[in-house]
Amino acid sequence: MTGGVIVLGAGPAGRALAHRLLAAAAPVTVVDLNPERVWKSTFACWTDELPGWLADSAFAARLDRVGVAGTALEEVDRGYTVLDTPGLQRSLTLDGAEVVADRVVGIDGARVHLKSGRVLDGDVVVDCRGALPHPAPRQTAYGIVVDAATAAPVLEGHEAMLMDWRGGIVDRRRLPSFLYVVPLGDDEYLLEETCLAGMPALDLDELKRRLATRLGGLPSGIRRVEYVNFPLTGSSPQPWRESTFCFGAAGGFKNPTTGYSVANSLMCVDRVVGALAAGRDPIAEMWPAGVRAVHNLRLRGLSALLRLSPTQTIAFFEAFFAMPVEAQRSYLSRRDDLTGVMAAMTRVIRAVDMRTRVTVARGAMSAPEWAGDVSGTPPLHL
């Protein structure tokens, strides 16, 4: 890599890529309409999904285990990390980069045309501006930030609650919701009523009502409110075209199981940097056949999840979290473990009742338009 990289977008994926390119002594230009906007969303993930190079200031809380509850409260013995969002942003320094506050109006090979009339020339252009709007299942949530004393009763002695489905079904004809509770540092906790997946998903007013019902009324002393509404699928992986490719949610790095892309992008960024430094195709590096097959299988899993009734959904996740952590990790986190992902899904399907098996099988075998091309994905063995 002899020249410069132009990174479009200064969100988590773009900023992380620019930061690591700069650490590798590559010339970098970052283009974003508002590059200094402060990130406000809460980001969290399994600890083993994160790279080792992140600064300590990027972490709000690092937990050894989390609680989950279907009909009974259990514990998942797997590390979970809540990121300090402003700390993460500050830690991904861009010292040495040219940062351009402008809007991209066109990309021509490695040339970027800006609204101001300026034209940037580089060797490689990486589009990290997120997925374009598209029809897709969505995840929604209504959250409140409270102090530790207010959060303690719902945590029931746990450090965090990943999913608590108890009490989340208000109307069995509608989608279920669960409570998500994590520490944010500084004696703050996020309590979030969450609709995992829907097309359409539950609206924020309904989730606020459900959270109030669950808690016996919204507590006093709410420090701030958080709203979540995003598609569970990003753009499909795009081929390398004339020195231009997409990264982050724009490039297929959104996990269809969770809708999250930040941890995936952080973990993969050094491989992209290495491919560029060696003159290799970064798309071929990041999206070999096995990785694409795993991605497509997870899309089928999302399609199956959308078909489940509220009671089937709870039974499904009870079976999922009853598996060994290694099997959970294969399905939730590993991009290239096709055998592990298939084994995990088969194990869950065999643990649920026959009616749920049939529902899951029908969903997994379908190819909804929002899922893109899922051809070549191996079938589930029921």
C-alpha positions in Angstrom: 0.0 0.0 0.0 1.9 3.0 -1.3 -0.7 5.8 -1.2 -3.6 6.9 1.0 -6.8 5.3 2.2 -10.0 7.4 2.1 -12.4 6.3 4.9 -16.0 7.5 4.4 -17.8 7.7 7.7 -16.5 8.4 11.2 -18.8 6.1 13.1 -17.4 3.1 15.1 -16.4 1.1 12.0 -14.9 4.0 10.1 -13.1 5.5 13.0 -11.7 2.2 14.2 -10.4 1.4 10.7 -8.8 4.8 10.3 -7.3 4.5 13.8 -5.7 1.2 13.0 -4.5 2.3 9.6 -2.7 5.2 11.3 -1.2 2.8 13.8 0.2 0.9 10.8 1.7 4.2 9.4 -0.7 4.4 6.5 -1.8 7.9 5.2 -5.5 8.3 5.9 -8.2 10.8 5.0 -11.5 10.6 6.9 -14.7 12.1 5.4 -17.8 12.7 7.5 -20.4 15.4 7.5 -20.1 15.8 11.3 -16.9 13.9 12.3 -17.0 15.2 15.9 -20.6 14.2 16.7 -20.7 12.4 20.0 -21.8 8.8 20.0 -24.7 8.2 22.3 -25.9 4.6 21.8 -25.0 1.9 24.3 -22.7 -0.7 22.8 -22.1 -4.1 24.5 -20.9 -7.5 23.5 -19.4 -10.8 24.7 -15.9 -10.0 25.9 -14.2 -12.6 23.7 -15.6 -10.8 20.6 -13.3 -7.8 21.3 -9.7 -7.3 20.1 -6.9 -6.9 22.6 -5.8 -3.5 21.4 -8.7 -1.5 22.8 -7.8 1.0 25.5 -9.0 0.5 29.0 -10.9 3.8 28.7 -13.2 2.2 26.2 -14.8 0.0 28.8 -17.6 0.9 31.2 -18.0 -2.6 32.7 -16.4 -6.0 32.2 -18.5 -8.8 33.7 -17.7 -12.5 34.2 -21.2 -13.7 33.6 -24.8 -12.5 32.9 -28.2 -13.6 33.9 -30.9 -15.0 31.5 -34.4 -15.9 32.3 -37.1 -17.7 30.3 -39.4 -19.2 32.9 -36.6 -19.5 35.5 -33.5 -17.4 36.2 -30.2 -18.9 35.0 -26.7 -17.7 34.5 -24.4 -17.7 31.4 -20.8 -18.2 32.4 -19.4 -16.1 29.6 -17.7 -12.7 29.9 -19.8 -9.7 28.8 -18.5 -6.2 28.3 -20.3 -2.9 28.2 -18.4 -0.3 26.3 -18.0 3.3 27.5 -19.3 4.9 24.3 -17.7 8.3 24.7 -14.5 6.6 26.0 -14.4 4.3 23.0 -14.8 7.3 20.6 -12.0 9.2 22.3 -9.7 6.2 22.4 -10.0 5.8 18.6 -7.7 8.8 18.0 -7.3 10.1 14.5 -4.0 12.0 15.1 -2.2 12.3 11.8 -5.3 11.8 9.6 -6.8 14.5 7.4 -10.4 14.8 8.7 -12.7 16.4 6.2 -16.2 17.7 7.3 -18.2 17.3 4.1 -20.8 15.2 2.3 -19.9 12.6 -0.3 -21.8 13.0 -3.5 -20.0 10.5 -5.7 -17.3 7.8 -5.8 -15.4 7.1 -9.0 -12.9 4.3 -8.4 -10.5 5.7 -5.8 -11.7 9.3 -6.3 -14.3 10.8 -4.0 -16.4 13.8 -5.0 -17.6 16.1 -2.2 -20.6 18.5 -2.0 -18.2 21.4 -1.6 -16.8 20.6 -5.0 -13.5 19.2 -3.6 -12.3 16.0 -5.1 -10.2 13.6 -3.1 -7.8 11.1 -4.7 -6.5 8.0 -2.9 -5.4 4.5 -3.6 -8.3 2.9 -1.8 -11.7 4.1 -0.7 -13.5 2.3 2.2 -17.2 3.1 2.6 -18.1 2.9 6.3 -21.3 5.0 6.2 -23.6 2.3 7.4 -26.2 0.3 5.6 -28.6 2.0 3.3 -32.3 2.0 4.4 -33.9 -1.2 3.4 -36.8 -3.4 4.3 -35.7 -5.7 7.1 -36.7 -7.0 10.5 -36.0 -4.5 13.2 -35.0 -4.4 16.8 -36.6 -1.8 19.0 -36.2 -0.9 22.7 -37.1 1.7 25.2 -34.6 2.2 28.0 -34.1 4.3 31.1 -30.9 5.0 32.9 -31.2 4.8 36.7 -29.0 4.4 39.7 -27.8 1.1 41.1 -30.3 1.0 44.0 -33.2 1.3 41.5 -31.7 -1.5 39.3 -31.0 -3.9 42.1 -34.4 -5.5 42.5 -34.6 -6.6 38.8 -31.0 -7.9 38.8 -31.8 -10.3 41.6 -28.2 -10.5 42.7 -26.7 -10.7 39.2 -24.2 -8.2 37.7 -26.3 -7.9 34.5 -29.4 -9.4 32.9 -29.0 -10.2 29.2 -32.6 -11.4 28.7 -35.4 -11.6 31.1 -38.5 -12.8 29.3 -40.6 -13.1 32.5 -43.5 -10.7 32.5 -42.7 -9.4 29.0 -45.7 -10.9 27.2 -48.6 -8.5 27.6 -50.7 -9.7 24.7 -50.1 -13.2 23.4 -51.2 -12.2 19.9 -48.4 -9.7 19.8 -44.6 -9.9 19.8 -42.9 -10.7 23.1 -40.3 -8.5 24.8 -37.6 -9.0 27.4 -35.8 -6.8 29.9 -32.1 -6.0 29.4 -30.2 -4.6 32.3 -26.5 -3.6 32.2 -24.1 -1.4 34.2 -22.9 1.7 32.5 -20.3 2.8 35.2 -20.6 5.8 37.6 -23.4 4.0 39.6 -25.7 4.0 36.5 -27.7 1.1 35.0 -29.6 0.8 31.8 -33.0 -0.9 32.1 -34.3 -1.6 28.6 -37.5 -3.2 27.4 -36.5 -4.9 24.1 -38.3 -6.3 21.1 -35.7 -8.7 19.8 -37.0 -8.9 16.2 -40.1 -8.0 14.3 -41.4 -7.0 10.9 -42.8 -4.7 12.1 -41.3 -4.5 15.5 -43.1 -3.2 18.6 -43.2 0.5 18.7 -41.5 2.6 21.4 -44.7 3.6 23.2 -45.7 0.0 23.6 -42.3 -0.9 25.0 -42.4 2.1 27.4 -45.8 0.8 28.6 -44.5 -2.7 29.0 -41.5 -1.5 31.0 -43.7 0.5 33.3 -45.9 -2.5 33.8 -43.0 -4.7 34.5 -41.5 -2.3 37.1 -44.8 -1.4 38.7 -44.5 2.1 37.3 -41.6 4.0 35.9 -39.3 5.0 38.8 -38.5 8.6 39.8 -35.0 9.8 39.3 -34.6 8.6 35.7 -31.4 10.2 34.5 -32.0 9.9 30.8 -33.9 7.8 28.2 -32.5 5.7 25.4 -34.4 4.7 22.2 -33.4 1.8 20.0 -34.7 1.2 16.5 -32.5 -0.4 13.9 -32.6 -3.1 11.2 -31.2 -6.5 12.1 -29.6 -6.9 8.8 -27.0 -4.6 7.1 -26.0 -4.4 3.5 -24.8 -7.7 1.9 -21.1 -8.2 1.5 -20.0 -6.3 -1.6 -17.2 -7.3 -4.0 -14.0 -5.3 -4.4 -14.7 -2.8 -7.2 -12.1 -0.5 -8.6 -10.2 0.0 -5.3 -13.4 0.6 -3.4 -15.1 -1.7 -0.8 -17.5 -1.4 2.1 -16.8 -2.1 5.8 -18.9 -2.3 9.0 -22.7 -2.4 8.6 -22.3 -1.1 5.0 -20.2 -4.2 4.2 -22.2 -7.0 5.7 -20.6 -7.0 9.1 -23.9 -6.7 11.0 -24.6 -10.0 12.8 -28.2 -11.1 11.8 -28.6 -12.9 15.1 -28.2 -9.7 17.2 -28.2 -6.8 14.7 -24.9 -5.6 16.2 -21.9 -4.7 14.1 -19.5 -2.8 16.3 -17.7 -5.7 18.0 -17.6 -7.6 14.7 -16.0 -4.5 13.0 -13.5 -4.0 15.8 -12.4 -7.6 15.8 -12.0 -7.7 12.0 -10.4 -4.3 11.4 -6.7 -5.5 11.7 -7.3 -8.2 9.1 -8.5 -5.5 6.7 -5.5 -3.4 7.5 -3.2 -6.4 6.9 -4.9 -7.2 3.6 -4.5 -3.6 2.3 -0.9 -3.5 3.5 -0.1 -6.7 1.6 -2.0 -5.7 -1.5 -4.6 -8.4 -1.1 -8.3 -8.2 -1.9 -9.9 -7.4 1.6 -13.2 -8.8 0.5 -11.7 -12.2 -0.4 -9.8 -12.0 2.9 -12.9 -11.3 5.0 -15.6 -13.1 3.1 -14.4 -16.6 2.1 -17.0 -19.2 1.3 -17.3 -20.5 4.9 -17.9 -17.1 6.3 -20.6 -16.3 3.8 -22.2 -19.7 4.6 -22.3 -18.9 8.3 -23.8 -15.4 7.6 -26.5 -16.9 5.4 -27.3 -19.6 7.9 -27.8 -16.8 10.6 -30.1 -15.0 8.1 -32.2 -18.2 8.0 -32.1 -18.4 11.7 -33.6 -14.9 11.9 -36.3 -15.8 9.4 -37.2 -18.8 11.7 -37.3 -16.6 14.8 -39.8 -14.3 13.2 -42.3 -17.1 12.9 -42.3 -18.2 16.5 -45.1 -17.4 18.9 -44.3 -15.7 22.2 -44.3 -19.0 24.1 -42.2 -20.7 21.4 -39.7 -17.8 21.5 -39.1 -18.2 25.2 -38.8 -22.0 24.9 -36.3 -21.5 22.0 -34.1 -19.3 24.1 -34.3 -21.5 27.1 -33.0 -24.3 25.0 -30.4 -22.1 23.5 -28.9 -20.9 26.8 -29.1 -24.4 28.2 -26.4 -25.4 25.7 -22.7 -25.4 26.7 -21.1 -21.9 26.4 -18.9 -23.2 23.6 -21.9 -24.0 21.5 -23.5 -20.7 22.2 -20.3 -18.9 21.2 -20.2 -20.8 17.9 -23.6 -19.6 16.9 -23.5 -16.0 18.3 -19.9 -15.0 17.6 -17.8 -17.1 15.3 -17.8 -15.9 11.7 -16.2 -19.0 10.1 -17.4 -21.9 12.3 -20.1 -23.4 9.9 -20.0 -26.8 11.6 -20.4 -25.3 15.0 -23.2 -23.0 14.0 -25.1 -25.9 12.4 -24.5 -28.1 15.4 -25.8 -25.4 17.8 -29.0 -24.9 15.8 -29.6 -28.6 15.4 -29.1 -29.0 19.2 -31.7 -26.3 20.0 -34.2 -27.6 17.5 -34.0 -31.1 19.0 -34.6 -29.7 22.5 -37.9 -28.0 21.7 -41.4 -29.5 21.0 -42.4 -30.8 17.6 -44.6 -27.9 16.7 -41.8 -25.4 17.4 -39.4 -27.7 15.3 -41.8 -27.5 12.4 -42.1 -23.7 12.7 -38.4 -23.2 12.9 -37.8 -25.6 9.9 -40.3 -23.7 7.8 -38.7 -20.4 8.6 -35.1 -21.7 8.1 -36.0 -23.1 4.7 -37.6 -19.9 3.5 -35.7 -17.2 1.6 -37.4 -13.8 2.4 -36.6 -10.9 0.1 -34.9 -9.0 3.0 -32.4 -11.8 3.5 -30.8 -11.4 0.1 -29.1 -14.4 -1.5 -29.1 -17.3 0.8 -28.4 -19.9 -1.9 -25.8 -22.5 -1.0 -26.5 -22.5 2.7 -26.6 -26.1 4.0 -30.0 -27.2 5.3 -30.6 -27.8 9.0 -30.6 -31.4 10.1 -33.8 -31.9 12.2 
